[in-house]
Amino acid sequence: MSAAVPAPHAEPAPPTGPTDLVVFGGTGDLALRKLLPALFLCETEGGLGPEVRIIAVSRDGVDDAGYRDKAASAVRDSPSVLRAGAVSGALVRRFTDRLHHVSLDLDQPGGGWEHLSDLLGGDRDRVFYLAMPPMLFGRVCADLAANGLVTDRSRVVLEKPLGRDLASALAINDEVGAVFPEERIFRIDHYLGKETVQNLLALRFANMFLEPVWNNRWVDHVQITAAETVGVGARRDYYDRSGAMRDMVQNHLLQLLCLIAMEPPAGFDPDAVRDEKVKVLRALKPMSGLEALERTARGQYTAGTQAGRPVPGYAEEPGADGPSDTETFVALEAAVANWRWAGVPFYLRTGKRMARRYSEIAVQFRDVPHPIFPGQAAAPNRLVIRLQPEETIHLHMLAKEPGAGGLRLRPAPLELSFADTFAVRSPDAYERLLMDVMAGDPTLFMRRDEVEAAWRWTDPIISAWQGSPPEPYAPGGTGPGGAHRLLARSGRSWLD
């Protein structure tokens, strides 16, 4: 008789010590939609110690009471909070009691820095979260130092995008680095906070059976997809300055590629993990000019119908000022030039107004060398790691179909659903990352050399696109034809 298995339960996060979390841009969209709900969920899990204060900084002239009302509404309306079923009047009040607001105008002499200085505690950690445009990062850090607010227990969090090319990223890193040492700079990529992404590390490095086949002898190719059904909406102005390459590929998708392709680190400590990721970025085969055009596809969605309703094209979105060559879709073929992955293409794809919303990594293995079963169809084994909307891992394999009358094979997945297996709520990505930065753990944050290596690879591709307009594609589909031709040249296809 087997021993009873205890019911799974969530381990509460260790409470944070005396900390002032200062959110610049505290009344902005990111703070209200993502940061405050994530911090509230940390509250429900017991992760925020009694001496944690959250100080919002913005130009809005609201007092503490007004900001607490705004924050309470943001928490109650948050989809992630509603899914967690965590809303109660007592919890919301306990959370909002931590909140303060400081009005500060960067463009005015003095600006209000003295009010922030008066509020900050002495013997406490200070986390400055810059939820604002990257062009302001260096300026805010310099002002923090000039006003005597940076201590040896201070850290700074930088939201993406970190610049729009290598030159601007270098400038930002230099400006911020003049105030904060590298070990206290936390460059955030919320994809790295997703449970399934972290489980990818566990899957690869805590299970022996994958390592012998995790190489170019057994893997045919890898596909990494991040598809969205929505358009850019009111973010048209931002998207005209970034595009899908800067917004998604340069950071999110390349980080996922690194986790798939990296060598086993010597240990699970911040520098060991990030050292291996940097090696992958440096091993990416450069491409520019004609080669970049041949190995990439870019598109822009047009007006049409999606899910039975009319939707505008990119050129008609709010804030549009005529036609634009900005891409809302990118597909490309990357090559990791090292012994493990030589000859294995990595296909990256992201787009808006796609048929369905999902993010996944698919590792497709090679065909069996000699099929022995009559009528055996080609159905290579495939490992699919789904990041959203549900968090699952599927191992696709062939199995015998039940029944007499011969041996018939049929694809059948072995599935690990995190929701079903562990029966606990998966924390939001920002929950994990906020707790890590308050604890001073930089493992899941990008180091300076990572960011710069990614820009060195993407900049020549963006340059090659100049003067080459994106290919139109209809909403509700799978992107422009060029993306499918990219794989068809080698006899492959996207796993839609």
N, C-alpha and C positions, 0 to 999 in steps of 0.2 A: 504494500500500500504506500503510495507516494505521499510525501509530506505536503501539508497544505501550503499553498503559495499565498503570502500576504497580499492584500489588496494594494495596488499601486497608489502612491500619494505624492503630492508635490512637496519638495523640500523648500521651506521658506528661505528667502535670501537672507543672509546675515545682515542685521541692522547696520546702517551706515552711521559712523561716528559724527562728531560735531562738524557740520559742513554748511557752507553757504553756496548754493547753486544759483549763479547769477545769469539770467537768460536775457541777452541783448536781442531786441526784436520780440519782446515778451507778449506783445499784442498782435503779432503777425500770424499768418496762416499756419506756418509750421508749428509755432508754439501752441496755438489753440487746437489744431487738429491732431497733432502727433505727440508733442512733448508733455503737455499737461495731462492728457488721458493716460499716457504711459506712466507718468509719475504717480498718478492716482492709483493705477493698478499695482505699482510697487508698494504703495501704501496699504492696499488690501492684503498683500502677501507678507506684510511685516518687514519690508526691506528698508523703509525709511525710519531711522532711529528718531528718538524724541528731539534731538538737537539738530535736525536738518531743517534749514530754512530755504525757501525758494523765492528769489528776488527777481521780479520782472523789470526790465529796463526798456523804456520806449519814449517816444515823443508825446504820447497821449497824456493829457493832463488829468488822469484819473487818480483817486486816492486808493488806499488799501482796500476799503470797503467796495469801491466801484470795481476794482480789478478782481476781487474775490467773487463778486456776482458774475462777472464775465467768465471767469474760470469755471464756476459751478455750472453755468449753462453749457460751456464747451465739454465738460466731463459728462454731464447727463445726456448730451446729444451724440456722444462719440460712439460709432459703431463697435469699436473694439471693447469699450466698457459695457455696452448693452449685450454683446455676445457673451461676455464673462459673467453677466448677471450680478455685477458688483455694486450697483447703485443703491445706496441707502442714505437717508438724510444725515445720519450720524457720521458715516464715513466721509461723506462729502464735506461736512462741516469740519471734521478733524483735519482733512486735507487742506481745505482753504484757509484754515487758521495758520498754516505754515507760510502763506503767500504774502508778499509785500510788493509794492510797485514804486518805482522811482522814475520820475519824469526827467529825461535827459535829452538835450538837443546838441548833437555833435557839431552843428554849424554855428552855434552861439558861443561867444567867449565865456569861459567858465562852464556853461551848458548845464550845470546841475551835478557835476562830479562830487561836489562837497556833500550832497545829500546821500549819494551812494557810499562815500567814505564814512559818514556818520553812522550808517546802518550796518556796515560790515563789522563782524566780530573780530576779536584779536586772535585768540589761540584756537583757530579753526581752519580746516581746509577750505580753500576757495576754488570753485570750478566756474570758469567764465565760458558760457556757451554762446557762441556767436551765430545766432540764427538770423543771418543778414547777408546781403550781397558780398561776395568775396573781395570786391574792390575796397571794402571797408575794414577787412581783417587787420591789415598792418596798422592802419590809423587808430583803430580801437585799442590794439595792444600797446601802441606807443602812448596813447592817452592814459591807459591803465598804469603804465610805468611812471609817467610824468606826474600822476596824482598820488603816487606812493601806494598803489593798491595791489601790487604784485609782491607776494612773499615767497619764501622757499617752500611753502605748502600750497602754492597756487598752480592750477592746471588750466589749459584752454582747449576748447573743443571747436573744431572748424567744420562747418557743414559743407557738403559738396554743392556746386562744382568748385574745385580748387583751381581757379583760373580758367582760361579758355584755350590755352596752348602752353607749350613748355616755357616760353619766355615769361608769361604772366605768372605761371606756377612758381618759377624760380624766384620772381620778385616777391610774391606773397610769402614763400618759405623764408626768404632772407629777412623780410620785415618782421614776421612773427618770431623767427629764430633770434632776432636781436634782443627780444624781451624774454622769451621762454626757451629753456634748453629743450632739445629734441625729446627727451624722455617725458617731458610734461606737455607735449603737444599731441592732441588726440584728433586725428583726421577721421571723420566718421563716414562710413558707408553702411547704410542700414541693412543692405543685403547680408552683410556678415553677421548681423544679429539674429537672423532667422534660424529657428531650431533645426530645420532640415539641413541648412548649410553647415552648422556645427556638427550635426550628425554625419555629414559627409566625412569630416575628419575622423570621427569614431569608426565609421564604416571602413575607411581605408586603413587606419593604423591600429585598430584594436581587433581586427579579424584577419587571420592569416590567409584564408582561402583566396582572397582577391589578389594579393601581391604577386604570385607567380604569373598571373594572366594580365597584369596591369602594365602592358607594354606593347610595342609595335608588332610583336610576333602574333599576338592574339586579338588586339583591338583593330578594327577596320577604320572607324572614324568616331568622332564625338560631335554631338549637336547640343548647343546651348541656346535656349529660346526664352525670351521675355516678351510676351504678347499682351497687348491691352486692347480692350474694346472701345475705350473712350478716345475722343480727340483731344487736342490741346486746350480747347475751350478758352477761358480767360487768360491762359498762360501763353498766348500767342507772342506777346512782346518778349517774354523770356526765351521762348523756343526759337525765335528768329536769331537770338544771340548764341544759341547753343546747338540745336538740332539733336537728332537721335544719337549721333556719334559721341558728342561731348556729354550728353545727358545720361546715356545708358551704357554705351560700349566701353568708353575709356575708363570707367570705374566699375560698375556693377558686373558686367559680363567678363571683363578681364580678370576681376577678382575670382569669379567662379572658375574660369579657366585655370587660374593658378592653383586653386584647391584640388582640381582634378589632376593636374600635371605635375605638381610638386613632388620632390623626393621626401621620404620619411625624415622628419626633423629629429635631431638628437634627443630632444625632450619637448614637453609641452610648455615651453616658456616663451614669452613674447618675442625675443630676438631670434630664437631657433626657428620658430614658425615663419616669421617674416623674412628671415634670411633665405629660406627655401622658396618663398613666393617671388622674391626679387630675382632669384636665379632663373625662374621661368620667364619673367618679363624680359630679362636680358637675352634669353635664348630665342625669343620670338624672331622669326626671320623677317628682316625689314622689307617693306615693299613701297615703291613709289612710282610715279609716272604711269606708263602704260601697264605695268604689272599690277599696280594698285587698281586700275580701272578694270582689268580682267578678273581680278580675284575679289571684287566687291560688287554689291548692287545697292542702290539707294532709291528710295521712292518717296512720293508725297501723295496722301490720300485726296481724292476728289469728292465732290458732292455726290450723294446717292442715297440709297436706302439701307438701313441697318436695323435688324430685328423688327422689320415692318414699319419703321418710321423714317421720315426724311432726315438727313443729317447734312450739315454744311461741309464743304471741302475746306482744306487748310487755308485757301485764299479768301474764304468767306468768314473765317472765325472772328469773334469780337476782337477789335484792336488791329485788324488786318489793314495794311496800307498798300494794297495792290499785290501783284504776283511776288512770289518769293522763291528762291532756290533752296530753301531750307528743307532738309530731309526729315520725314517723320517715320522712315523705315530704313534700316540698314541690315544687310546680310553680307558676311565676308568669310573667306577661308583663311585661317591662320595656320602657321606651321611652327612647331616648337623644334628648333634645331639642336637636338641632343640625342644621346644614344638610346634613351628610353622611347622617344616619340618620333624619331626620324621616319618620315613617310606617312605619318598618321595625320590626316587633315582634321582641324578643329573648326567646325562651322558655327558661327555666331550669328544670331538673328534677333532683332527687336523691332517692334512696330506698333503704331497706334491705329485704331479703327480696324482691328483684326477680327476674325470670326469669333474668337473666344479669348477669355482672359486666363492666362496661365504662364508660369515660369517653371522650366524644367531643364535638367541635364540628362542627356541620353548617351550612354556609352554602348556602341554597337560592336559586337565581337565578329570575328571572321566566320565564314561558312565552315562547316565540317569539311575536312579534306576529301572525304570519300563517302557519299551517301549510300547506305546499305539497305534502306527500307524501300520497297516498291512504291513508286509514286511520291516519294518524299519531296515536298515542296521546299524551296529555299526560304527558311525562316530563321535567320541568325539569332543567337541569344542576344539579349539586350538588357542592360541595367538602366532603369529610368528613375531618376531622383526628382520628384515633384516638389517644388518649393511653395507654390500657391496655385489655386486657392486652397486645396487640401494638401497636407504634408504627408507624402507617402514615398515608399521605395518599392518598385516593381522589378522583379527579375523574370524576364520573358524567356520561356523555354518550351521545347516541344515535349509533349506527353502523349501516351497512347489514349485514344478515345475509348471509353468503356463500351463493351459489347462484343459479341461473337462475330464470326464471319470475316476474319482477317485483322491485320494490324494496321490501324489508321492513326496517323499522327495529327495532332492539332495543337496550335499554340496555346499555352496556358501560363498565366502569371503567378508567381509567388509574391504575395503582397504583404508589406509591413505598413500599416496605417498607424501613425503616432497617436491619433485620437482614440482609436479602438484598443491599441496595445497597452498604452499607459494610462488611459482613462483620466487624464488630467488636462487642464487647459494649457495650451502652448503659449508661452509669453510672447507678447508683441516684441518685434525686433528692437524698438527703442527702449523697451523696459530693460532688456539685457544690457544694452550698450550704456544706458544711463547709470545702471548699477555698477558696471565695470569701470566707468570713468570716475565715479565717486569713490570706488575702491582703489583707484590708481592702477588698474590692470589694462595695459595697452595691447593685449594679444590680438583682439579683433579689430584693431584700428590700423590705419595705413601709416607707414613710416615715410619719411621724406623721399627716400630713394625709390620706394615703390611708385609714388605718384609721378615722379620725374621720369622713371623708366617707361611708365604707361604713356605719358605724353610723347616721349621720344619715338615711340612706335606709331602712335595715331597721327601725329602732326603731318608726316609725309603723305598719308592717305588723304587727309582733309585737303592738303595742298593740291593733290592730283585731281580732286573733284572740281576745282575752280574752273568755271566756264562750261561745266557739264551738268545740265539741269537734271534733277531727280525724275525718275520714271513715274508717271501717274499710276495709281492703283485704286480700284473701287473699294469702298468701305464694306466690311463684313466678309472679306475674303482672306486669302493667305499671302497678300502682298503682291508686289510687281512681278512680272514674268522673268525679269533678270535674276531674281533670287532663285527661281526654279532652274533656270538655265545654268546657274553657277554649279549646282550639284549634278545636273543631268550630263555635263561633260564627262564626268567620271562614272556614269551609270548609277548614281545614287539619287535619292529623293528625300525631301523633308518628311519627318515623321508626324504629319498632321493627323 
